[in-house]
Amino acid sequence: MAKAAKEYAKALYSSIDSADERKAVLTFLRELSGAIQEDSKLLEQIKTKSISDKDVKKTMSNILEQAKLKDLLMNFFNLLVDKGRMDQIGEITENFQASMDEDNGVMRGVVKSALKLSPEKRAELEKRFADKLEKRVILTYQTDQRVVGGVRVEVGPYTFDDTIETHIKKIKENLNRSSN
């Protein structure tokens, strides 16, 4: 399924020429995806097709009435409904965002730490990774009680682990090597 979501996102992205229009479509996709994901009953009805395709299309048409690129989006959502892929709107949105990020030289990542990081520390991390990766880096921050101290940063395919747990493991490995 993830492959299909990627292909749908790629097709939608490539059918839009303007950066401003892509931004508007991404905003719409995020809002729609969020609304569907938050309403577990609606998501289940979409998955099980207990709402008729006709009703889903009519609802989408009403929602899109004032939207930029109304015809393109309506055709896109009609295709998703016809192919039974509306439940993948979250994945499609993520893949659309990834295409935009790639075109704009952006990498996204997640920072996990035991405590909330100060704005200064956040700026330092973002600058460090942007310099190292030679891209604009956008990080989201999460507190994670499993992180005893330090931070774990995942940006694209890269992981930087400066947690106490990792330092302790390295010390143990070094001690085991030196004792053998």
Secondary structure, 3 states (H helix, E strand, C coil): CHHHHHHHHHHHHHCCCCHHHHHHHHHHHHHHHHHHHHCHHHHHHHHHCCCCHHHHHHHHHHHHCCCCCHHHHHHHHHHHHHCCCHHHHHHHHHHHHHHHHHHCCEEEEEEEECCCCCHHHHHHHHHHHHHHHCCEEEEEEEECCCCCCEEEEEECCEEEEEEHHHHHHHHHHHHHHHHC
